[in-house]
Amino acid sequence: MLILLSLIFIGIIAYEVPMLIKKKMWRELAAFSVLLIIGMFYSYGQALELPLPNPTKALYAVTKPVSDYIEKILS
């Protein structure tokens, strides 16, 4: 399973990165790298059955103050 995951990620990198470098899309390359690393972390964690942090909690922590502020304005 880990070998298959590695091959998939290598394929994605081989397909996307040369085009981003050729077009000098450095910010997109940085964003792609960050998202790919996060995806790799969770994929390998799932494959190895490791306890992973819940991304919903982080999303809630970020959006809760914003939603509270908007609710306060609208009420």
N, CA, C, O and CB atoms as a CASP TS submission, in Angstrom:
PFRMAT TS
TARGET T0000
AUTHOR 0000-0000-0000
METHOD Language model
MODEL 1
PARENT N/A
ATOM      1  N   MET     1       0.810  -1.189   0.000  1.00  0.00           N
ATOM      2  CA  MET     1       0.000   0.000   0.000  1.00  0.00           C
ATOM      3  C   MET     1       0.865   1.271   0.000  1.00  0.00           C
ATOM      4  O   MET     1       0.575   2.233  -0.711  1.00  0.00           O
ATOM      5  CB  MET     1      -0.928  -0.012   1.199  1.00  0.00           C
ATOM      6  N   LEU     2       1.927   1.254   0.806  1.00  0.00           N
ATOM      7  CA  LEU     2       2.790   2.430   0.868  1.00  0.00           C
ATOM      8  C   LEU     2       3.529   2.662  -0.451  1.00  0.00           C
ATOM      9  O   LEU     2       3.754   3.802  -0.857  1.00  0.00           O
ATOM     10  CB  LEU     2       3.794   2.283   2.006  1.00  0.00           C
ATOM     11  N   ILE     3       3.898   1.574  -1.104  1.00  0.00           N
ATOM     12  CA  ILE     3       4.575   1.701  -2.396  1.00  0.00           C
ATOM     13  C   ILE     3       3.631   2.302  -3.428  1.00  0.00           C
ATOM     14  O   ILE     3       4.037   3.158  -4.215  1.00  0.00           O
ATOM     15  CB  ILE     3       5.095   0.331  -2.879  1.00  0.00           C
ATOM     16  N   LEU     4       2.386   1.867  -3.432  1.00  0.00           N
ATOM     17  CA  LEU     4       1.384   2.406  -4.353  1.00  0.00           C
ATOM     18  C   LEU     4       1.159   3.898  -4.088  1.00  0.00           C
ATOM     19  O   LEU     4       1.107   4.695  -5.024  1.00  0.00           O
ATOM     20  CB  LEU     4       0.054   1.630  -4.219  1.00  0.00           C
ATOM     21  N   LEU     5       1.028   4.266  -2.830  1.00  0.00           N
ATOM     22  CA  LEU     5       0.872   5.681  -2.485  1.00  0.00           C
ATOM     23  C   LEU     5       2.073   6.493  -2.957  1.00  0.00           C
ATOM     24  O   LEU     5       1.913   7.577  -3.517  1.00  0.00           O
ATOM     25  CB  LEU     5       0.688   5.846  -0.969  1.00  0.00           C
ATOM     26  N   SER     6       3.259   5.973  -2.733  1.00  0.00           N
ATOM     27  CA  SER     6       4.477   6.671  -3.157  1.00  0.00           C
ATOM     28  C   SER     6       4.497   6.848  -4.669  1.00  0.00           C
ATOM     29  O   SER     6       4.853   7.918  -5.161  1.00  0.00           O
ATOM     30  CB  SER     6       5.730   5.903  -2.698  1.00  0.00           C
ATOM     31  N   LEU     7       4.126   5.828  -5.397  1.00  0.00           N
ATOM     32  CA  LEU     7       4.086   5.923  -6.865  1.00  0.00           C
ATOM     33  C   LEU     7       3.067   6.949  -7.337  1.00  0.00           C
ATOM     34  O   LEU     7       3.321   7.685  -8.291  1.00  0.00           O
ATOM     35  CB  LEU     7       3.763   4.561  -7.477  1.00  0.00           C
ATOM     36  N   ILE     8       1.929   7.002  -6.682  1.00  0.00           N
ATOM     37  CA  ILE     8       0.908   7.985  -7.043  1.00  0.00           C
ATOM     38  C   ILE     8       1.421   9.399  -6.798  1.00  0.00           C
ATOM     39  O   ILE     8       1.268  10.272  -7.653  1.00  0.00           O
ATOM     40  CB  ILE     8      -0.387   7.741  -6.245  1.00  0.00           C
ATOM     41  N   PHE     9       2.025   9.627  -5.644  1.00  0.00           N
ATOM     42  CA  PHE     9       2.543  10.968  -5.356  1.00  0.00           C
ATOM     43  C   PHE     9       3.694  11.338  -6.287  1.00  0.00           C
ATOM     44  O   PHE     9       3.796  12.490  -6.708  1.00  0.00           O
ATOM     45  CB  PHE     9       3.004  11.056  -3.903  1.00  0.00           C
ATOM     46  N   ILE    10       4.546  10.398  -6.608  1.00  0.00           N
ATOM     47  CA  ILE    10       5.631  10.665  -7.564  1.00  0.00           C
ATOM     48  C   ILE    10       5.053  11.015  -8.931  1.00  0.00           C
ATOM     49  O   ILE    10       5.553  11.914  -9.606  1.00  0.00           O
ATOM     50  CB  ILE    10       6.578   9.443  -7.678  1.00  0.00           C
ATOM     51  N   GLY    11       4.011  10.311  -9.336  1.00  0.00           N
ATOM     52  CA  GLY    11       3.351  10.615 -10.609  1.00  0.00           C
ATOM     53  C   GLY    11       2.738  12.008 -10.619  1.00  0.00           C
ATOM     54  O   GLY    11       2.858  12.732 -11.608  1.00  0.00           O
ATOM     55  N   ILE    12       2.089  12.385  -9.539  1.00  0.00           N
ATOM     56  CA  ILE    12       1.499  13.725  -9.452  1.00  0.00           C
ATOM     57  C   ILE    12       2.586  14.788  -9.527  1.00  0.00           C
ATOM     58  O   ILE    12       2.447  15.781 -10.240  1.00  0.00           O
ATOM     59  CB  ILE    12       0.688  13.881  -8.147  1.00  0.00           C
ATOM     60  N   ILE    13       3.660  14.575  -8.792  1.00  0.00           N
ATOM     61  CA  ILE    13       4.766  15.532  -8.807  1.00  0.00           C
ATOM     62  C   ILE    13       5.385  15.615 -10.207  1.00  0.00           C
ATOM     63  O   ILE    13       5.647  16.712 -10.702  1.00  0.00           O
ATOM     64  CB  ILE    13       5.840  15.134  -7.768  1.00  0.00           C
ATOM     65  N   ALA    14       5.618  14.482 -10.837  1.00  0.00           N
ATOM     66  CA  ALA    14       6.237  14.457 -12.166  1.00  0.00           C
ATOM     67  C   ALA    14       5.348  15.130 -13.211  1.00  0.00           C
ATOM     68  O   ALA    14       5.850  15.688 -14.186  1.00  0.00           O
ATOM     69  CB  ALA    14       6.533  13.013 -12.586  1.00  0.00           C
ATOM     70  N   TYR    15       4.044  15.081 -13.012  1.00  0.00           N
ATOM     71  CA  TYR    15       3.118  15.685 -13.970  1.00  0.00           C
ATOM     72  C   TYR    15       2.977  17.195 -13.761  1.00  0.00           C
ATOM     73  O   TYR    15       2.934  17.945 -14.736  1.00  0.00           O
ATOM     74  CB  TYR    15       1.752  15.020 -13.863  1.00  0.00           C
ATOM     75  N   GLU    16       2.906  17.646 -12.528  1.00  0.00           N
ATOM     76  CA  GLU    16       2.589  19.036 -12.224  1.00  0.00           C
ATOM     77  C   GLU    16       3.812  19.952 -12.104  1.00  0.00           C
ATOM     78  O   GLU    16       3.810  21.058 -12.645  1.00  0.00           O
ATOM     79  CB  GLU    16       1.814  19.093 -10.956  1.00  0.00           C
ATOM     80  N   VAL    17       4.837  19.508 -11.410  1.00  0.00           N
ATOM     81  CA  VAL    17       5.951  20.399 -11.062  1.00  0.00           C
ATOM     82  C   VAL    17       6.707  20.936 -12.285  1.00  0.00           C
ATOM     83  O   VAL    17       6.983  22.135 -12.322  1.00  0.00           O
ATOM     84  CB  VAL    17       6.918  19.668 -10.158  1.00  0.00           C
ATOM     85  N   PRO    18       7.054  20.125 -13.278  1.00  0.00           N
ATOM     86  CA  PRO    18       7.798  20.696 -14.415  1.00  0.00           C
ATOM     87  C   PRO    18       7.047  21.830 -15.119  1.00  0.00           C
ATOM     88  O   PRO    18       7.665  22.806 -15.545  1.00  0.00           O
ATOM     89  CB  PRO    18       8.109  19.606 -15.422  1.00  0.00           C
ATOM     90  N   MET    19       5.732  21.711 -15.243  1.00  0.00           N
ATOM     91  CA  MET    19       4.942  22.757 -15.885  1.00  0.00           C
ATOM     92  C   MET    19       4.965  24.039 -15.042  1.00  0.00           C
ATOM     93  O   MET    19       5.086  25.137 -15.585  1.00  0.00           O
ATOM     94  CB  MET    19       3.486  22.278 -16.101  1.00  0.00           C
ATOM     95  N   LEU    20       4.851  23.898 -13.721  1.00  0.00           N
ATOM     96  CA  LEU    20       4.871  25.074 -12.856  1.00  0.00           C
ATOM     97  C   LEU    20       6.230  25.763 -12.896  1.00  0.00           C
ATOM     98  O   LEU    20       6.304  26.992 -12.875  1.00  0.00           O
ATOM     99  CB  LEU    20       4.524  24.684 -11.421  1.00  0.00           C
ATOM    100  N   ILE    21       7.299  24.983 -12.954  1.00  0.00           N
ATOM    101  CA  ILE    21       8.638  25.566 -13.023  1.00  0.00           C
ATOM    102  C   ILE    21       8.855  26.232 -14.376  1.00  0.00           C
ATOM    103  O   ILE    21       9.416  27.326 -14.449  1.00  0.00           O
ATOM    104  CB  ILE    21       9.714  24.489 -12.777  1.00  0.00           C
ATOM    105  N   LYS    22       8.415  25.578 -15.443  1.00  0.00           N
ATOM    106  CA  LYS    22       8.595  26.115 -16.791  1.00  0.00           C
ATOM    107  C   LYS    22       7.877  27.450 -16.950  1.00  0.00           C
ATOM    108  O   LYS    22       8.398  28.366 -17.586  1.00  0.00           O
ATOM    109  CB  LYS    22       8.087  25.116 -17.837  1.00  0.00           C
ATOM    110  N   LYS    23       6.691  27.561 -16.378  1.00  0.00           N
ATOM    111  CA  LYS    23       5.921  28.799 -16.466  1.00  0.00           C
ATOM    112  C   LYS    23       6.288  29.799 -15.366  1.00  0.00           C
ATOM    113  O   LYS    23       5.701  30.878 -15.284  1.00  0.00           O
ATOM    114  CB  LYS    23       4.440  28.486 -16.396  1.00  0.00           C
ATOM    115  N   LYS    24       7.253  29.443 -14.527  1.00  0.00           N
ATOM    116  CA  LYS    24       7.728  30.274 -13.417  1.00  0.00           C
ATOM    117  C   LYS    24       6.575  30.693 -12.496  1.00  0.00           C
ATOM    118  O   LYS    24       6.454  31.859 -12.122  1.00  0.00           O
ATOM    119  CB  LYS    24       8.445  31.521 -13.960  1.00  0.00           C
ATOM    120  N   MET    25       5.752  29.737 -12.147  1.00  0.00           N
ATOM    121  CA  MET    25       4.617  29.963 -11.256  1.00  0.00           C
ATOM    122  C   MET    25       5.042  29.571  -9.845  1.00  0.00           C
ATOM    123  O   MET    25       4.639  28.526  -9.334  1.00  0.00           O
ATOM    124  CB  MET    25       3.353  29.149 -11.717  1.00  0.00           C
ATOM    125  N   TRP    26       5.856  30.412  -9.224  1.00  0.00           N
ATOM    126  CA  TRP    26       6.483  30.075  -7.954  1.00  0.00           C
ATOM    127  C   TRP    26       5.480  30.010  -6.809  1.00  0.00           C
ATOM    128  O   TRP    26       5.572  29.121  -5.962  1.00  0.00           O
ATOM    129  CB  TRP    26       7.559  31.079  -7.631  1.00  0.00           C
ATOM    130  N   ARG    27       4.536  30.925  -6.768  1.00  0.00           N
ATOM    131  CA  ARG    27       3.543  30.897  -5.694  1.00  0.00           C
ATOM    132  C   ARG    27       2.648  29.667  -5.798  1.00  0.00           C
ATOM    133  O   ARG    27       2.314  29.036  -4.795  1.00  0.00           O
ATOM    134  CB  ARG    27       2.691  32.167  -5.724  1.00  0.00           C
ATOM    135  N   GLU    28       2.269  29.343  -7.020  1.00  0.00           N
ATOM    136  CA  GLU    28       1.457  28.148  -7.226  1.00  0.00           C
ATOM    137  C   GLU    28       2.229  26.889  -6.851  1.00  0.00           C
ATOM    138  O   GLU    28       1.664  25.944  -6.301  1.00  0.00           O
ATOM    139  CB  GLU    28       0.990  28.066  -8.678  1.00  0.00           C
ATOM    140  N   LEU    29       3.523  26.886  -7.153  1.00  0.00           N
ATOM    141  CA  LEU    29       4.371  25.755  -6.782  1.00  0.00           C
ATOM    142  C   LEU    29       4.468  25.623  -5.265  1.00  0.00           C
ATOM    143  O   LEU    29       4.442  24.513  -4.732  1.00  0.00           O
ATOM    144  CB  LEU    29       5.773  25.912  -7.391  1.00  0.00           C
ATOM    145  N   ALA    30       4.578  26.741  -4.579  1.00  0.00           N
ATOM    146  CA  ALA    30       4.634  26.708  -3.117  1.00  0.00           C
ATOM    147  C   ALA    30       3.314  26.193  -2.537  1.00  0.00           C
ATOM    148  O   ALA    30       3.317  25.358  -1.632  1.00  0.00           O
ATOM    149  CB  ALA    30       4.952  28.110  -2.559  1.00  0.00           C
ATOM    150  N   ALA    31       2.192  26.688  -3.053  1.00  0.00           N
ATOM    151  CA  ALA    31       0.882  26.232  -2.579  1.00  0.00           C
ATOM    152  C   ALA    31       0.687  24.748  -2.892  1.00  0.00           C
ATOM    153  O   ALA    31       0.193  23.993  -2.054  1.00  0.00           O
ATOM    154  CB  ALA    31      -0.251  27.068  -3.222  1.00  0.00           C
ATOM    155  N   PHE    32       1.071  24.337  -4.082  1.00  0.00           N
ATOM    156  CA  PHE    32       0.981  22.933  -4.474  1.00  0.00           C
ATOM    157  C   PHE    32       1.810  22.061  -3.531  1.00  0.00           C
ATOM    158  O   PHE    32       1.364  20.995  -3.106  1.00  0.00           O
ATOM    159  CB  PHE    32       1.452  22.746  -5.929  1.00  0.00           C
ATOM    160  N   SER    33       3.010  22.519  -3.210  1.00  0.00           N
ATOM    161  CA  SER    33       3.890  21.740  -2.335  1.00  0.00           C
ATOM    162  C   SER    33       3.303  21.589  -0.940  1.00  0.00           C
ATOM    163  O   SER    33       3.331  20.502  -0.362  1.00  0.00           O
ATOM    164  CB  SER    33       5.264  22.394  -2.249  1.00  0.00           C
ATOM    165  N   VAL    34       2.774  22.676  -0.403  1.00  0.00           N
ATOM    166  CA  VAL    34       2.192  22.617   0.944  1.00  0.00           C
ATOM    167  C   VAL    34       1.000  21.669   0.966  1.00  0.00           C
ATOM    168  O   VAL    34       0.893  20.821   1.852  1.00  0.00           O
ATOM    169  CB  VAL    34       1.763  24.024   1.416  1.00  0.00           C
ATOM    170  N   LEU    35       0.106  21.813  -0.007  1.00  0.00           N
ATOM    171  CA  LEU    35      -1.077  20.948  -0.040  1.00  0.00           C
ATOM    172  C   LEU    35      -0.703  19.492  -0.293  1.00  0.00           C
ATOM    173  O   LEU    35      -1.319  18.586   0.271  1.00  0.00           O
ATOM    174  CB  LEU    35      -2.050  21.425  -1.114  1.00  0.00           C
ATOM    175  N   LEU    36       0.294  19.263  -1.130  1.00  0.00           N
ATOM    176  CA  LEU    36       0.726  17.898  -1.396  1.00  0.00           C
ATOM    177  C   LEU    36       1.342  17.264  -0.154  1.00  0.00           C
ATOM    178  O   LEU    36       1.100  16.089   0.124  1.00  0.00           O
ATOM    179  CB  LEU    36       1.725  17.874  -2.548  1.00  0.00           C
ATOM    180  N   ILE    37       2.127  18.022   0.589  1.00  0.00           N
ATOM    181  CA  ILE    37       2.738  17.493   1.814  1.00  0.00           C
ATOM    182  C   ILE    37       1.664  17.156   2.843  1.00  0.00           C
ATOM    183  O   ILE    37       1.745  16.129   3.516  1.00  0.00           O
ATOM    184  CB  ILE    37       3.741  18.509   2.405  1.00  0.00           C
ATOM    185  N   ILE    38       0.660  18.017   2.963  1.00  0.00           N
ATOM    186  CA  ILE    38      -0.446  17.723   3.882  1.00  0.00           C
ATOM    187  C   ILE    38      -1.173  16.459   3.431  1.00  0.00           C
ATOM    188  O   ILE    38      -1.496  15.598   4.250  1.00  0.00           O
ATOM    189  CB  ILE    38      -1.436  18.918   3.957  1.00  0.00           C
ATOM    190  N   GLY    39      -1.425  16.352   2.142  1.00  0.00           N
ATOM    191  CA  GLY    39      -2.083  15.160   1.613  1.00  0.00           C
ATOM    192  C   GLY    39      -1.257  13.904   1.819  1.00  0.00           C
ATOM    193  O   GLY    39      -1.797  12.845   2.137  1.00  0.00           O
ATOM    194  N   MET    40       0.045  14.019   1.638  1.00  0.00           N
ATOM    195  CA  MET    40       0.915  12.870   1.866  1.00  0.00           C
ATOM    196  C   MET    40       0.904  12.459   3.334  1.00  0.00           C
ATOM    197  O   MET    40       0.853  11.270   3.652  1.00  0.00           O
ATOM    198  CB  MET    40       2.344  13.186   1.418  1.00  0.00           C
ATOM    199  N   PHE    41       0.951  13.441   4.222  1.00  0.00           N
ATOM    200  CA  PHE    41       0.933  13.172   5.657  1.00  0.00           C
ATOM    201  C   PHE    41      -0.321  12.376   6.028  1.00  0.00           C
ATOM    202  O   PHE    41      -0.239  11.351   6.705  1.00  0.00           O
ATOM    203  CB  PHE    41       0.992  14.495   6.459  1.00  0.00           C
ATOM    204  N   TYR    42      -1.466  12.855   5.582  1.00  0.00           N
ATOM    205  CA  TYR    42      -2.709  12.159   5.927  1.00  0.00           C
ATOM    206  C   TYR    42      -2.839  10.814   5.224  1.00  0.00           C
ATOM    207  O   TYR    42      -3.353   9.862   5.811  1.00  0.00           O
ATOM    208  CB  TYR    42      -3.900  13.027   5.581  1.00  0.00           C
ATOM    209  N   SER    43      -2.389  10.719   3.994  1.00  0.00           N
ATOM    210  CA  SER    43      -2.479   9.452   3.265  1.00  0.00           C
ATOM    211  C   SER    43      -1.617   8.371   3.909  1.00  0.00           C
ATOM    212  O   SER    43      -2.070   7.248   4.128  1.00  0.00           O
ATOM    213  CB  SER    43      -2.061   9.649   1.810  1.00  0.00           C
ATOM    214  N   TYR    44      -0.377   8.722   4.206  1.00  0.00           N
ATOM    215  CA  TYR    44       0.497   7.742   4.849  1.00  0.00           C
ATOM    216  C   TYR    44       0.011   7.412   6.258  1.00  0.00           C
ATOM    217  O   TYR    44       0.122   6.271   6.708  1.00  0.00           O
ATOM    218  CB  TYR    44       1.938   8.263   4.899  1.00  0.00           C
ATOM    219  N   GLY    45      -0.524   8.407   6.947  1.00  0.00           N
ATOM    220  CA  GLY    45      -1.079   8.159   8.278  1.00  0.00           C
ATOM    221  C   GLY    45      -2.255   7.201   8.238  1.00  0.00           C
ATOM    222  O   GLY    45      -2.370   6.305   9.074  1.00  0.00           O
ATOM    223  N   GLN    46      -3.124   7.397   7.262  1.00  0.00           N
ATOM    224  CA  GLN    46      -4.261   6.481   7.097  1.00  0.00           C
ATOM    225  C   GLN    46      -3.775   5.075   6.754  1.00  0.00           C
ATOM    226  O   GLN    46      -4.282   4.092   7.295  1.00  0.00           O
ATOM    227  CB  GLN    46      -5.217   6.994   5.997  1.00  0.00           C
ATOM    228  N   ALA    47      -2.807   4.978   5.870  1.00  0.00           N
ATOM    229  CA  ALA    47      -2.300   3.670   5.454  1.00  0.00           C
ATOM    230  C   ALA    47      -1.627   2.938   6.609  1.00  0.00           C
ATOM    231  O   ALA    47      -1.708   1.714   6.706  1.00  0.00           O
ATOM    232  CB  ALA    47      -1.317   3.827   4.297  1.00  0.00           C
ATOM    233  N   LEU    48      -0.968   3.686   7.480  1.00  0.00           N
ATOM    234  CA  LEU    48      -0.277   3.075   8.619  1.00  0.00           C
ATOM    235  C   LEU    48      -1.157   2.995   9.867  1.00  0.00           C
ATOM    236  O   LEU    48      -0.716   2.529  10.917  1.00  0.00           O
ATOM    237  CB  LEU    48       0.981   3.858   8.936  1.00  0.00           C
ATOM    238  N   GLU    49      -2.398   3.451   9.744  1.00  0.00           N
ATOM    239  CA  GLU    49      -3.373   3.445  10.836  1.00  0.00           C
ATOM    240  C   GLU    49      -2.855   4.197  12.064  1.00  0.00           C
ATOM    241  O   GLU    49      -2.981   3.729  13.196  1.00  0.00           O
ATOM    242  CB  GLU    49      -3.726   2.008  11.219  1.00  0.00           C
ATOM    243  N   LEU    50      -2.276   5.359  11.817  1.00  0.00           N
ATOM    244  CA  LEU    50      -1.790   6.217  12.889  1.00  0.00           C
ATOM    245  C   LEU    50      -2.922   7.113  13.382  1.00  0.00           C
ATOM    246  O   LEU    50      -3.832   7.433  12.617  1.00  0.00           O
ATOM    247  CB  LEU    50      -0.589   7.067  12.412  1.00  0.00           C
ATOM    248  N   PRO    51      -2.877   7.519  14.646  1.00  0.00           N
ATOM    249  CA  PRO    51      -3.884   8.480  15.118  1.00  0.00           C
ATOM    250  C   PRO    51      -3.584   9.857  14.518  1.00  0.00           C
ATOM    251  O   PRO    51      -2.512  10.416  14.748  1.00  0.00           O
ATOM    252  CB  PRO    51      -3.902   8.551  16.686  1.00  0.00           C
ATOM    253  N   LEU    52      -4.512  10.391  13.765  1.00  0.00           N
ATOM    254  CA  LEU    52      -4.311  11.661  13.076  1.00  0.00           C
ATOM    255  C   LEU    52      -5.171  12.751  13.698  1.00  0.00           C
ATOM    256  O   LEU    52      -6.266  12.475  14.187  1.00  0.00           O
ATOM    257  CB  LEU    52      -4.629  11.521  11.584  1.00  0.00           C
ATOM    258  N   PRO    53      -4.682  13.992  13.683  1.00  0.00           N
ATOM    259  CA  PRO    53      -5.504  15.086  14.176  1.00  0.00           C
ATOM    260  C   PRO    53      -6.697  15.313  13.248  1.00  0.00           C
ATOM    261  O   PRO    53      -6.614  15.101  12.039  1.00  0.00           O
ATOM    262  CB  PRO    53      -4.670  16.371  14.306  1.00  0.00           C
ATOM    263  N   ASN    54      -7.788  15.743  13.834  1.00  0.00           N
ATOM    264  CA  ASN    54      -9.006  15.973  13.076  1.00  0.00           C
ATOM    265  C   ASN    54      -8.956  17.370  12.446  1.00  0.00           C
ATOM    266  O   ASN    54      -8.931  18.361  13.177  1.00  0.00           O
ATOM    267  CB  ASN    54     -10.257  15.818  13.984  1.00  0.00           C
ATOM    268  N   PRO    55      -8.941  17.477  11.110  1.00  0.00           N
ATOM    269  CA  PRO    55      -8.873  18.798  10.481  1.00  0.00           C
ATOM    270  C   PRO    55     -10.135  19.627  10.710  1.00  0.00           C
ATOM    271  O   PRO    55     -10.101  20.850  10.567  1.00  0.00           O
ATOM    272  CB  PRO    55      -8.633  18.647   8.996  1.00  0.00           C
ATOM    273  N   THR    56     -11.232  18.990  11.058  1.00  0.00           N
ATOM    274  CA  THR    56     -12.471  19.722  11.312  1.00  0.00           C
ATOM    275  C   THR    56     -12.316  20.638  12.521  1.00  0.00           C
ATOM    276  O   THR    56     -12.857  21.744  12.528  1.00  0.00           O
ATOM    277  CB  THR    56     -13.638  18.746  11.529  1.00  0.00           C
ATOM    278  N   LYS    57     -11.596  20.203  13.528  1.00  0.00           N
ATOM    279  CA  LYS    57     -11.386  21.027  14.720  1.00  0.00           C
ATOM    280  C   LYS    57     -10.590  22.284  14.381  1.00  0.00           C
ATOM    281  O   LYS    57     -10.898  23.364  14.884  1.00  0.00           O
ATOM    282  CB  LYS    57     -10.662  20.220  15.808  1.00  0.00           C
ATOM    283  N   ALA    58      -9.585  22.154  13.546  1.00  0.00           N
ATOM    284  CA  ALA    58      -8.796  23.317  13.140  1.00  0.00           C
ATOM    285  C   ALA    58      -9.643  24.273  12.304  1.00  0.00           C
ATOM    286  O   ALA    58      -9.566  25.489  12.483  1.00  0.00           O
ATOM    287  CB  ALA    58      -7.550  22.877  12.347  1.00  0.00           C
ATOM    288  N   LEU    59     -10.440  23.737  11.407  1.00  0.00           N
ATOM    289  CA  LEU    59     -11.314  24.565  10.590  1.00  0.00           C
ATOM    290  C   LEU    59     -12.331  25.298  11.459  1.00  0.00           C
ATOM    291  O   LEU    59     -12.611  26.475  11.230  1.00  0.00           O
ATOM    292  CB  LEU    59     -12.028  23.712   9.540  1.00  0.00           C
ATOM    293  N   TYR    60     -12.877  24.614  12.443  1.00  0.00           N
ATOM    294  CA  TYR    60     -13.833  25.225  13.353  1.00  0.00           C
ATOM    295  C   TYR    60     -13.172  26.352  14.152  1.00  0.00           C
ATOM    296  O   TYR    60     -13.771  27.410  14.348  1.00  0.00           O
ATOM    297  CB  TYR    60     -14.421  24.167  14.302  1.00  0.00           C
ATOM    298  N   ALA    61     -11.955  26.128  14.606  1.00  0.00           N
ATOM    299  CA  ALA    61     -11.237  27.141  15.384  1.00  0.00           C
ATOM    300  C   ALA    61     -10.979  28.396  14.553  1.00  0.00           C
ATOM    301  O   ALA    61     -10.974  29.503  15.092  1.00  0.00           O
ATOM    302  CB  ALA    61      -9.909  26.574  15.901  1.00  0.00           C
ATOM    303  N   VAL    62     -10.769  28.237  13.267  1.00  0.00           N
ATOM    304  CA  VAL    62     -10.505  29.375  12.394  1.00  0.00           C
ATOM    305  C   VAL    62     -11.798  30.107  12.041  1.00  0.00           C
ATOM    306  O   VAL    62     -11.825  31.338  12.032  1.00  0.00           O
ATOM    307  CB  VAL    62      -9.794  28.913  11.118  1.00  0.00           C
ATOM    308  N   THR    63     -12.855  29.379  11.754  1.00  0.00           N
ATOM    309  CA  THR    63     -14.076  30.008  11.273  1.00  0.00           C
ATOM    310  C   THR    63     -15.017  30.474  12.376  1.00  0.00           C
ATOM    311  O   THR    63     -15.863  31.332  12.125  1.00  0.00           O
ATOM    312  CB  THR    63     -14.796  29.065  10.390  1.00  0.00           C
ATOM    313  N   LYS    64     -14.899  29.941  13.578  1.00  0.00           N
ATOM    314  CA  LYS    64     -15.813  30.300  14.667  1.00  0.00           C
ATOM    315  C   LYS    64     -15.765  31.792  14.992  1.00  0.00           C
ATOM    316  O   LYS    64     -16.831  32.401  15.089  1.00  0.00           O
ATOM    317  CB  LYS    64     -15.478  29.493  15.915  1.00  0.00           C
ATOM    318  N   PRO    65     -14.596  32.423  15.167  1.00  0.00           N
ATOM    319  CA  PRO    65     -14.592  33.863  15.454  1.00  0.00           C
ATOM    320  C   PRO    65     -15.215  34.692  14.333  1.00  0.00           C
ATOM    321  O   PRO    65     -15.904  35.679  14.593  1.00  0.00           O
ATOM    322  CB  PRO    65     -13.172  34.334  15.699  1.00  0.00           C
ATOM    323  N   VAL    66     -14.973  34.292  13.097  1.00  0.00           N
ATOM    324  CA  VAL    66     -15.538  35.017  11.959  1.00  0.00           C
ATOM    325  C   VAL    66     -17.059  34.889  11.954  1.00  0.00           C
ATOM    326  O   VAL    66     -17.761  35.883  11.766  1.00  0.00           O
ATOM    327  CB  VAL    66     -14.950  34.492  10.630  1.00  0.00           C
ATOM    328  N   SER    67     -17.566  33.695  12.154  1.00  0.00           N
ATOM    329  CA  SER    67     -19.015  33.506  12.153  1.00  0.00           C
ATOM    330  C   SER    67     -19.668  34.210  13.335  1.00  0.00           C
ATOM    331  O   SER    67     -20.771  34.739  13.204  1.00  0.00           O
ATOM    332  CB  SER    67     -19.355  32.020  12.180  1.00  0.00           C
ATOM    333  N   ASP    68     -19.005  34.223  14.482  1.00  0.00           N
ATOM    334  CA  ASP    68     -19.535  34.957  15.633  1.00  0.00           C
ATOM    335  C   ASP    68     -19.610  36.450  15.340  1.00  0.00           C
ATOM    336  O   ASP    68     -20.587  37.108  15.699  1.00  0.00           O
ATOM    337  CB  ASP    68     -18.669  34.707  16.873  1.00  0.00           C
ATOM    338  N   TYR    69     -18.589  36.980  14.694  1.00  0.00           N
ATOM    339  CA  TYR    69     -18.560  38.397  14.352  1.00  0.00           C
ATOM    340  C   TYR    69     -19.679  38.740  13.370  1.00  0.00           C
ATOM    341  O   TYR    69     -20.376  39.740  13.542  1.00  0.00           O
ATOM    342  CB  TYR    69     -17.196  38.777  13.758  1.00  0.00           C
ATOM    343  N   ILE    70     -19.847  37.910  12.343  1.00  0.00           N
ATOM    344  CA  ILE    70     -20.900  38.167  11.357  1.00  0.00           C
ATOM    345  C   ILE    70     -22.277  38.052  12.005  1.00  0.00           C
ATOM    346  O   ILE    70     -23.167  38.853  11.716  1.00  0.00           O
ATOM    347  CB  ILE    70     -20.784  37.186  10.169  1.00  0.00           C
ATOM    348  N   GLU    71     -22.456  37.076  12.866  1.00  0.00           N
ATOM    349  CA  GLU    71     -23.729  36.915  13.561  1.00  0.00           C
ATOM    350  C   GLU    71     -24.026  38.123  14.449  1.00  0.00           C
ATOM    351  O   GLU    71     -25.171  38.565  14.545  1.00  0.00           O
ATOM    352  CB  GLU    71     -23.719  35.632  14.400  1.00  0.00           C
ATOM    353  N   LYS    72     -22.988  38.653  15.096  1.00  0.00           N
ATOM    354  CA  LYS    72     -23.142  39.822  15.948  1.00  0.00           C
ATOM    355  C   LYS    72     -23.561  41.051  15.131  1.00  0.00           C
ATOM    356  O   LYS    72     -24.396  41.840  15.574  1.00  0.00           O
ATOM    357  CB  LYS    72     -21.838  40.102  16.697  1.00  0.00           C
ATOM    358  N   ILE    73     -22.983  41.205  13.950  1.00  0.00           N
ATOM    359  CA  ILE    73     -23.315  42.336  13.084  1.00  0.00           C
ATOM    360  C   ILE    73     -24.760  42.230  12.587  1.00  0.00           C
ATOM    361  O   ILE    73     -25.481  43.226  12.544  1.00  0.00           O
ATOM    362  CB  ILE    73     -22.341  42.403  11.886  1.00  0.00           C
ATOM    363  N   LEU    74     -25.170  41.033  12.219  1.00  0.00           N
ATOM    364  CA  LEU    74     -26.500  40.843  11.631  1.00  0.00           C
ATOM    365  C   LEU    74     -27.627  40.825  12.651  1.00  0.00           C
ATOM    366  O   LEU    74     -28.789  40.988  12.278  1.00  0.00           O
ATOM    367  CB  LEU    74     -26.526  39.568  10.855  1.00  0.00           C
ATOM    368  N   SER    75     -27.320  40.634  13.916  1.00  0.00           N
ATOM    369  CA  SER    75     -28.412  40.565  14.890  1.00  0.00           C
ATOM    370  C   SER    75     -28.665  41.887  15.561  1.00  0.00           C
ATOM    371  O   SER    75     -29.554  41.990  16.407  1.00  0.00           O
ATOM    372  CB  SER    75     -28.118  39.528  15.931  1.00  0.00           C
TER
END
